[in-house]
Amino acid sequence: MREVAAEGLGEVYFRDRGRRAQGLLVEFTDVEHVDFDLEPRRPAPHAHAPRPT
């Protein structure tokens, strides 16, 4: 279970779904308790270019 949680955390948080830190490996070591929220991720707000007037 530790491996699955570490991979999920690495992918979503540190590697940002492939946008950064692609080679980073994440491991849980000496962890006594961890709590995750499994709600769907909300899309990040996107900056929009101003419309021509």
mmCIF file of the N, C-alpha and C atoms, coordinates in Angstrom:
data_MODEL
# 
_entry.id   MODEL 
# 
loop_
_atom_site.group_PDB 
_atom_site.id 
_atom_site.type_symbol 
_atom_site.label_atom_id 
_atom_site.label_alt_id 
_atom_site.label_comp_id 
_atom_site.label_asym_id 
_atom_site.label_entity_id 
_atom_site.label_seq_id 
_atom_site.pdbx_PDB_ins_code 
_atom_site.Cartn_x 
_atom_site.Cartn_y 
_atom_site.Cartn_z 
_atom_site.occupancy 
_atom_site.B_iso_or_equiv 
_atom_site.pdbx_formal_charge 
_atom_site.auth_seq_id 
_atom_site.auth_comp_id 
_atom_site.auth_asym_id 
_atom_site.auth_atom_id 
_atom_site.pdbx_PDB_model_num 
ATOM 1   N N  . MET A 1 1  ? 0.815   -1.197 0.000   1.00 0.00 ? 1  MET A N  1 
ATOM 2   C CA . MET A 1 1  ? 0.000   0.000  0.000   1.00 0.00 ? 1  MET A CA 1 
ATOM 3   C C  . MET A 1 1  ? 0.860   1.263  0.000   1.00 0.00 ? 1  MET A C  1 
ATOM 4   N N  . ARG A 1 2  ? 1.995   1.217  0.684   1.00 0.00 ? 2  ARG A N  1 
ATOM 5   C CA . ARG A 1 2  ? 2.880   2.385  0.704   1.00 0.00 ? 2  ARG A CA 1 
ATOM 6   C C  . ARG A 1 2  ? 3.349   2.771  -0.694  1.00 0.00 ? 2  ARG A C  1 
ATOM 7   N N  . GLU A 1 3  ? 3.661   1.755  -1.507  1.00 0.00 ? 3  GLU A N  1 
ATOM 8   C CA . GLU A 1 3  ? 4.150   2.019  -2.860  1.00 0.00 ? 3  GLU A CA 1 
ATOM 9   C C  . GLU A 1 3  ? 3.086   2.696  -3.717  1.00 0.00 ? 3  GLU A C  1 
ATOM 10  N N  . VAL A 1 4  ? 1.844   2.228  -3.593  1.00 0.00 ? 4  VAL A N  1 
ATOM 11  C CA . VAL A 1 4  ? 0.742   2.807  -4.371  1.00 0.00 ? 4  VAL A CA 1 
ATOM 12  C C  . VAL A 1 4  ? 0.499   4.255  -3.949  1.00 0.00 ? 4  VAL A C  1 
ATOM 13  N N  . ALA A 1 5  ? 0.477   4.500  -2.650  1.00 0.00 ? 5  ALA A N  1 
ATOM 14  C CA . ALA A 1 5  ? 0.247   5.857  -2.151  1.00 0.00 ? 5  ALA A CA 1 
ATOM 15  C C  . ALA A 1 5  ? 1.384   6.782  -2.566  1.00 0.00 ? 5  ALA A C  1 
ATOM 16  N N  . ALA A 1 6  ? 2.617   6.319  -2.490  1.00 0.00 ? 6  ALA A N  1 
ATOM 17  C CA . ALA A 1 6  ? 3.766   7.144  -2.877  1.00 0.00 ? 6  ALA A CA 1 
ATOM 18  C C  . ALA A 1 6  ? 3.729   7.461  -4.366  1.00 0.00 ? 6  ALA A C  1 
ATOM 19  N N  . GLU A 1 7  ? 3.386   6.495  -5.194  1.00 0.00 ? 7  GLU A N  1 
ATOM 20  C CA . GLU A 1 7  ? 3.304   6.732  -6.639  1.00 0.00 ? 7  GLU A CA 1 
ATOM 21  C C  . GLU A 1 7  ? 2.198   7.728  -6.968  1.00 0.00 ? 7  GLU A C  1 
ATOM 22  N N  . GLY A 1 8  ? 1.042   7.592  -6.331  1.00 0.00 ? 8  GLY A N  1 
ATOM 23  C CA . GLY A 1 8  ? -0.054  8.529  -6.562  1.00 0.00 ? 8  GLY A CA 1 
ATOM 24  C C  . GLY A 1 8  ? 0.302   9.940  -6.130  1.00 0.00 ? 8  GLY A C  1 
ATOM 25  N N  . LEU A 1 9  ? 0.909   10.079 -4.971  1.00 0.00 ? 9  LEU A N  1 
ATOM 26  C CA . LEU A 1 9  ? 1.328   11.392 -4.489  1.00 0.00 ? 9  LEU A CA 1 
ATOM 27  C C  . LEU A 1 9  ? 2.367   11.995 -5.417  1.00 0.00 ? 9  LEU A C  1 
ATOM 28  N N  . GLY A 1 10 ? 3.323   11.179 -5.841  1.00 0.00 ? 10 GLY A N  1 
ATOM 29  C CA . GLY A 1 10 ? 4.353   11.669 -6.751  1.00 0.00 ? 10 GLY A CA 1 
ATOM 30  C C  . GLY A 1 10 ? 3.773   12.136 -8.065  1.00 0.00 ? 10 GLY A C  1 
ATOM 31  N N  . GLU A 1 11 ? 2.841   11.386 -8.617  1.00 0.00 ? 11 GLU A N  1 
ATOM 32  C CA . GLU A 1 11 ? 2.263   11.729 -9.921  1.00 0.00 ? 11 GLU A CA 1 
ATOM 33  C C  . GLU A 1 11 ? 1.422   12.989 -9.868  1.00 0.00 ? 11 GLU A C  1 
ATOM 34  N N  . VAL A 1 12 ? 0.562   13.087 -8.883  1.00 0.00 ? 12 VAL A N  1 
ATOM 35  C CA . VAL A 1 12 ? -0.369  14.211 -8.827  1.00 0.00 ? 12 VAL A CA 1 
ATOM 36  C C  . VAL A 1 12 ? 0.288   15.471 -8.262  1.00 0.00 ? 12 VAL A C  1 
ATOM 37  N N  . TYR A 1 13 ? 1.071   15.347 -7.199  1.00 0.00 ? 13 TYR A N  1 
ATOM 38  C CA . TYR A 1 13 ? 1.600   16.531 -6.521  1.00 0.00 ? 13 TYR A CA 1 
ATOM 39  C C  . TYR A 1 13 ? 2.962   16.965 -7.055  1.00 0.00 ? 13 TYR A C  1 
ATOM 40  N N  . PHE A 1 14 ? 3.937   16.074 -7.045  1.00 0.00 ? 14 PHE A N  1 
ATOM 41  C CA . PHE A 1 14 ? 5.299   16.464 -7.411  1.00 0.00 ? 14 PHE A CA 1 
ATOM 42  C C  . PHE A 1 14 ? 5.513   16.510 -8.925  1.00 0.00 ? 14 PHE A C  1 
ATOM 43  N N  . ARG A 1 15 ? 5.050   15.503 -9.650  1.00 0.00 ? 15 ARG A N  1 
ATOM 44  C CA . ARG A 1 15 ? 5.258   15.466 -11.099 1.00 0.00 ? 15 ARG A CA 1 
ATOM 45  C C  . ARG A 1 15 ? 4.154   16.199 -11.856 1.00 0.00 ? 15 ARG A C  1 
ATOM 46  N N  . ASP A 1 16 ? 3.117   16.608 -11.157 1.00 0.00 ? 16 ASP A N  1 
ATOM 47  C CA . ASP A 1 16 ? 2.020   17.403 -11.721 1.00 0.00 ? 16 ASP A CA 1 
ATOM 48  C C  . ASP A 1 16 ? 1.501   16.795 -13.015 1.00 0.00 ? 16 ASP A C  1 
ATOM 49  N N  . ARG A 1 17 ? 1.199   15.500 -12.960 1.00 0.00 ? 17 ARG A N  1 
ATOM 50  C CA . ARG A 1 17 ? 0.638   14.756 -14.095 1.00 0.00 ? 17 ARG A CA 1 
ATOM 51  C C  . ARG A 1 17 ? 1.483   14.887 -15.353 1.00 0.00 ? 17 ARG A C  1 
ATOM 52  N N  . GLY A 1 18 ? 2.806   14.815 -15.182 1.00 0.00 ? 18 GLY A N  1 
ATOM 53  C CA . GLY A 1 18 ? 3.718   14.818 -16.323 1.00 0.00 ? 18 GLY A CA 1 
ATOM 54  C C  . GLY A 1 18 ? 4.241   16.170 -16.742 1.00 0.00 ? 18 GLY A C  1 
ATOM 55  N N  . ARG A 1 19 ? 3.871   17.231 -16.045 1.00 0.00 ? 19 ARG A N  1 
ATOM 56  C CA . ARG A 1 19 ? 4.321   18.565 -16.446 1.00 0.00 ? 19 ARG A CA 1 
ATOM 57  C C  . ARG A 1 19 ? 5.644   18.974 -15.809 1.00 0.00 ? 19 ARG A C  1 
ATOM 58  N N  . ARG A 1 20 ? 6.111   18.257 -14.795 1.00 0.00 ? 20 ARG A N  1 
ATOM 59  C CA . ARG A 1 20 ? 7.394   18.611 -14.167 1.00 0.00 ? 20 ARG A CA 1 
ATOM 60  C C  . ARG A 1 20 ? 7.939   17.416 -13.406 1.00 0.00 ? 20 ARG A C  1 
ATOM 61  N N  . ALA A 1 21 ? 9.198   17.458 -13.072 1.00 0.00 ? 21 ALA A N  1 
ATOM 62  C CA . ALA A 1 21 ? 9.887   16.455 -12.233 1.00 0.00 ? 21 ALA A CA 1 
ATOM 63  C C  . ALA A 1 21 ? 9.631   15.020 -12.685 1.00 0.00 ? 21 ALA A C  1 
ATOM 64  N N  . GLN A 1 22 ? 9.738   14.765 -14.004 1.00 0.00 ? 22 GLN A N  1 
ATOM 65  C CA . GLN A 1 22 ? 9.408   13.445 -14.538 1.00 0.00 ? 22 GLN A CA 1 
ATOM 66  C C  . GLN A 1 22 ? 10.234  12.321 -13.930 1.00 0.00 ? 22 GLN A C  1 
ATOM 67  N N  . GLY A 1 23 ? 11.491  12.551 -13.597 1.00 0.00 ? 23 GLY A N  1 
ATOM 68  C CA . GLY A 1 23 ? 12.339  11.483 -13.079 1.00 0.00 ? 23 GLY A CA 1 
ATOM 69  C C  . GLY A 1 23 ? 12.285  11.293 -11.572 1.00 0.00 ? 23 GLY A C  1 
ATOM 70  N N  . LEU A 1 24 ? 11.468  12.059 -10.882 1.00 0.00 ? 24 LEU A N  1 
ATOM 71  C CA . LEU A 1 24 ? 11.424  12.012 -9.419  1.00 0.00 ? 24 LEU A CA 1 
ATOM 72  C C  . LEU A 1 24 ? 10.778  10.727 -8.921  1.00 0.00 ? 24 LEU A C  1 
ATOM 73  N N  . LEU A 1 25 ? 11.440  10.057 -8.001  1.00 0.00 ? 25 LEU A N  1 
ATOM 74  C CA . LEU A 1 25 ? 10.882  8.881  -7.345  1.00 0.00 ? 25 LEU A CA 1 
ATOM 75  C C  . LEU A 1 25 ? 10.445  9.275  -5.939  1.00 0.00 ? 25 LEU A C  1 
ATOM 76  N N  . VAL A 1 26 ? 9.275   8.831  -5.534  1.00 0.00 ? 26 VAL A N  1 
ATOM 77  C CA . VAL A 1 26 ? 8.725   9.170  -4.216  1.00 0.00 ? 26 VAL A CA 1 
ATOM 78  C C  . VAL A 1 26 ? 8.595   7.896  -3.402  1.00 0.00 ? 26 VAL A C  1 
ATOM 79  N N  . GLU A 1 27 ? 9.051   7.940  -2.163  1.00 0.00 ? 27 GLU A N  1 
ATOM 80  C CA . GLU A 1 27 ? 8.918   6.816  -1.236  1.00 0.00 ? 27 GLU A CA 1 
ATOM 81  C C  . GLU A 1 27 ? 8.389   7.315  0.096   1.00 0.00 ? 27 GLU A C  1 
ATOM 82  N N  . PHE A 1 28 ? 7.578   6.500  0.748   1.00 0.00 ? 28 PHE A N  1 
ATOM 83  C CA . PHE A 1 28 ? 7.181   6.766  2.123   1.00 0.00 ? 28 PHE A CA 1 
ATOM 84  C C  . PHE A 1 28 ? 8.120   5.981  3.022   1.00 0.00 ? 28 PHE A C  1 
ATOM 85  N N  . THR A 1 29 ? 8.817   6.679  3.907   1.00 0.00 ? 29 THR A N  1 
ATOM 86  C CA . THR A 1 29 ? 9.686   6.011  4.876   1.00 0.00 ? 29 THR A CA 1 
ATOM 87  C C  . THR A 1 29 ? 9.377   6.571  6.262   1.00 0.00 ? 29 THR A C  1 
ATOM 88  N N  . ASP A 1 30 ? 9.340   5.718  7.237   1.00 0.00 ? 30 ASP A N  1 
ATOM 89  C CA . ASP A 1 30 ? 9.079   6.115  8.627   1.00 0.00 ? 30 ASP A CA 1 
ATOM 90  C C  . ASP A 1 30 ? 7.786   6.914  8.788   1.00 0.00 ? 30 ASP A C  1 
ATOM 91  N N  . VAL A 1 31 ? 6.747   6.534  8.069   1.00 0.00 ? 31 VAL A N  1 
ATOM 92  C CA . VAL A 1 31 ? 5.451   7.203  8.158   1.00 0.00 ? 31 VAL A CA 1 
ATOM 93  C C  . VAL A 1 31 ? 4.567   6.413  9.108   1.00 0.00 ? 31 VAL A C  1 
ATOM 94  N N  . GLU A 1 32 ? 4.030   7.088  10.104  1.00 0.00 ? 32 GLU A N  1 
ATOM 95  C CA . GLU A 1 32 ? 3.138   6.427  11.053  1.00 0.00 ? 32 GLU A CA 1 
ATOM 96  C C  . GLU A 1 32 ? 1.670   6.585  10.674  1.00 0.00 ? 32 GLU A C  1 
ATOM 97  N N  . HIS A 1 33 ? 1.314   7.713  10.057  1.00 0.00 ? 33 HIS A N  1 
ATOM 98  C CA . HIS A 1 33 ? -0.081  7.968  9.704   1.00 0.00 ? 33 HIS A CA 1 
ATOM 99  C C  . HIS A 1 33 ? -0.119  8.892  8.490   1.00 0.00 ? 33 HIS A C  1 
ATOM 100 N N  . VAL A 1 34 ? -1.024  8.596  7.572   1.00 0.00 ? 34 VAL A N  1 
ATOM 101 C CA . VAL A 1 34 ? -1.260  9.481  6.430   1.00 0.00 ? 34 VAL A CA 1 
ATOM 102 C C  . VAL A 1 34 ? -2.755  9.470  6.141   1.00 0.00 ? 34 VAL A C  1 
ATOM 103 N N  . ASP A 1 35 ? -3.293  10.618 5.737   1.00 0.00 ? 35 ASP A N  1 
ATOM 104 C CA . ASP A 1 35 ? -4.713  10.757 5.485   1.00 0.00 ? 35 ASP A CA 1 
ATOM 105 C C  . ASP A 1 35 ? -4.898  11.385 4.110   1.00 0.00 ? 35 ASP A C  1 
ATOM 106 N N  . PHE A 1 36 ? -5.686  10.733 3.246   1.00 0.00 ? 36 PHE A N  1 
ATOM 107 C CA . PHE A 1 36 ? -5.933  11.226 1.902   1.00 0.00 ? 36 PHE A CA 1 
ATOM 108 C C  . PHE A 1 36 ? -7.398  11.524 1.721   1.00 0.00 ? 36 PHE A C  1 
ATOM 109 N N  . ASP A 1 37 ? -7.681  12.532 0.916   1.00 0.00 ? 37 ASP A N  1 
ATOM 110 C CA . ASP A 1 37 ? -9.035  12.850 0.507   1.00 0.00 ? 37 ASP A CA 1 
ATOM 111 C C  . ASP A 1 37 ? -9.198  12.355 -0.920  1.00 0.00 ? 37 ASP A C  1 
ATOM 112 N N  . LEU A 1 38 ? -10.195 11.539 -1.182  1.00 0.00 ? 38 LEU A N  1 
ATOM 113 C CA . LEU A 1 38 ? -10.363 10.930 -2.494  1.00 0.00 ? 38 LEU A CA 1 
ATOM 114 C C  . LEU A 1 38 ? -11.416 11.624 -3.348  1.00 0.00 ? 38 LEU A C  1 
ATOM 115 N N  . GLU A 1 39 ? -11.668 12.893 -3.096  1.00 0.00 ? 39 GLU A N  1 
ATOM 116 C CA . GLU A 1 39 ? -12.600 13.644 -3.922  1.00 0.00 ? 39 GLU A CA 1 
ATOM 117 C C  . GLU A 1 39 ? -11.947 13.952 -5.262  1.00 0.00 ? 39 GLU A C  1 
ATOM 118 N N  . PRO A 1 40 ? -12.738 14.102 -6.321  1.00 0.00 ? 40 PRO A N  1 
ATOM 119 C CA . PRO A 1 40 ? -12.166 14.419 -7.638  1.00 0.00 ? 40 PRO A CA 1 
ATOM 120 C C  . PRO A 1 40 ? -11.418 15.733 -7.614  1.00 0.00 ? 40 PRO A C  1 
ATOM 121 N N  . ARG A 1 41 ? -10.362 15.788 -8.381  1.00 0.00 ? 41 ARG A N  1 
ATOM 122 C CA . ARG A 1 41 ? -9.555  17.007 -8.474  1.00 0.00 ? 41 ARG A CA 1 
ATOM 123 C C  . ARG A 1 41 ? -10.303 18.036 -9.311  1.00 0.00 ? 41 ARG A C  1 
ATOM 124 N N  . ARG A 1 42 ? -10.356 19.243 -8.811  1.00 0.00 ? 42 ARG A N  1 
ATOM 125 C CA . ARG A 1 42 ? -10.998 20.323 -9.548  1.00 0.00 ? 42 ARG A CA 1 
ATOM 126 C C  . ARG A 1 42 ? -9.988  20.899 -10.534 1.00 0.00 ? 42 ARG A C  1 
ATOM 127 N N  . PRO A 1 43 ? -10.426 21.241 -11.740 1.00 0.00 ? 43 PRO A N  1 
ATOM 128 C CA . PRO A 1 43 ? -9.486  21.814 -12.707 1.00 0.00 ? 43 PRO A CA 1 
ATOM 129 C C  . PRO A 1 43 ? -8.972  23.163 -12.232 1.00 0.00 ? 43 PRO A C  1 
ATOM 130 N N  . ALA A 1 44 ? -7.723  23.425 -12.540 1.00 0.00 ? 44 ALA A N  1 
ATOM 131 C CA . ALA A 1 44 ? -7.112  24.697 -12.165 1.00 0.00 ? 44 ALA A CA 1 
ATOM 132 C C  . ALA A 1 44 ? -7.696  25.796 -13.043 1.00 0.00 ? 44 ALA A C  1 
ATOM 133 N N  . PRO A 1 45 ? -7.848  26.996 -12.471 1.00 0.00 ? 45 PRO A N  1 
ATOM 134 C CA . PRO A 1 45 ? -8.344  28.102 -13.302 1.00 0.00 ? 45 PRO A CA 1 
ATOM 135 C C  . PRO A 1 45 ? -7.310  28.440 -14.375 1.00 0.00 ? 45 PRO A C  1 
ATOM 136 N N  . HIS A 1 46 ? -7.777  28.756 -15.553 1.00 0.00 ? 46 HIS A N  1 
ATOM 137 C CA . HIS A 1 46 ? -6.876  29.086 -16.663 1.00 0.00 ? 46 HIS A CA 1 
ATOM 138 C C  . HIS A 1 46 ? -6.950  30.584 -16.933 1.00 0.00 ? 46 HIS A C  1 
ATOM 139 N N  . ALA A 1 47 ? -5.787  31.140 -17.226 1.00 0.00 ? 47 ALA A N  1 
ATOM 140 C CA . ALA A 1 47 ? -5.743  32.552 -17.602 1.00 0.00 ? 47 ALA A CA 1 
ATOM 141 C C  . ALA A 1 47 ? -6.253  32.680 -19.036 1.00 0.00 ? 47 ALA A C  1 
ATOM 142 N N  . HIS A 1 48 ? -7.093  33.633 -19.278 1.00 0.00 ? 48 HIS A N  1 
ATOM 143 C CA . HIS A 1 48 ? -7.642  33.862 -20.610 1.00 0.00 ? 48 HIS A CA 1 
ATOM 144 C C  . HIS A 1 48 ? -7.040  35.114 -21.182 1.00 0.00 ? 48 HIS A C  1 
ATOM 145 N N  . ALA A 1 49 ? -6.706  35.074 -22.468 1.00 0.00 ? 49 ALA A N  1 
ATOM 146 C CA . ALA A 1 49 ? -6.201  36.261 -23.154 1.00 0.00 ? 49 ALA A CA 1 
ATOM 147 C C  . ALA A 1 49 ? -7.339  37.261 -23.288 1.00 0.00 ? 49 ALA A C  1 
ATOM 148 N N  . PRO A 1 50 ? -7.016  38.530 -23.164 1.00 0.00 ? 50 PRO A N  1 
ATOM 149 C CA . PRO A 1 50 ? -8.080  39.531 -23.310 1.00 0.00 ? 50 PRO A CA 1 
ATOM 150 C C  . PRO A 1 50 ? -8.671  39.492 -24.721 1.00 0.00 ? 50 PRO A C  1 
ATOM 151 N N  . ARG A 1 51 ? -9.959  39.703 -24.799 1.00 0.00 ? 51 ARG A N  1 
ATOM 152 C CA . ARG A 1 51 ? -10.626 39.732 -26.099 1.00 0.00 ? 51 ARG A CA 1 
ATOM 153 C C  . ARG A 1 51 ? -10.369 41.057 -26.793 1.00 0.00 ? 51 ARG A C  1 
ATOM 154 N N  . PRO A 1 52 ? -10.128 40.990 -28.113 1.00 0.00 ? 52 PRO A N  1 
ATOM 155 C CA . PRO A 1 52 ? -9.943  42.265 -28.829 1.00 0.00 ? 52 PRO A CA 1 
ATOM 156 C C  . PRO A 1 52 ? -11.231 43.079 -28.818 1.00 0.00 ? 52 PRO A C  1 
ATOM 157 N N  . THR A 1 53 ? -11.096 44.379 -28.739 1.00 0.00 ? 53 THR A N  1 
ATOM 158 C CA . THR A 1 53 ? -12.281 45.251 -28.711 1.00 0.00 ? 53 THR A CA 1 
ATOM 159 C C  . THR A 1 53 ? -12.482 45.953 -30.018 1.00 0.00 ? 53 THR A C  1 
# 
